[in-house]
Each structure stands twice: as C-alpha cells, then as structure tokens.
C-alpha cells in the first residue's frame, strides 16, 4: 500500500490533467509546509525507483503505465 504523501504526488498528474509535470509543480503536493515540500523530492525519487514515475529531463517527470494504474486505485 502506498503512503498518503506519495498518493498526493501521483494525484497531481490527474488534477492538472498533464502527462508530465516539473518538480516545482510537484512540490505543491507538500502544501504550504516547507518541510513537507522538501520531502516531496524524496517521494519523487522513490516513485522513480519504484517504476511509477520516469524522469524526462530538466526536472520533468511523467507517470509510467504502472503509475497511471496506481492513480486509478
């Protein structure tokens, strides 16, 4: 089961109806809490390692098929 902060990061793609998002946009998943925003970087790295996101260069990330499936659950 995926933790809630990781779910928020993945949900950003659906909320913004975008195939790719940059890291600064994904920081919004942390809300206004500066510490939570810092944790987003670690979450994104973990989601890449887990195969749910893929790096697209220049701090852009895209959902993989596996990531899309996780957002539908």
Secondary structure, 3 states (H helix, E strand, C coil): CCCHHHHHHHHHHHHCCCCEEEHHHHHHHHCCCHHHHHHHHHHHHHHHHCCCEEEEECCEEEECHHHHHHHHC
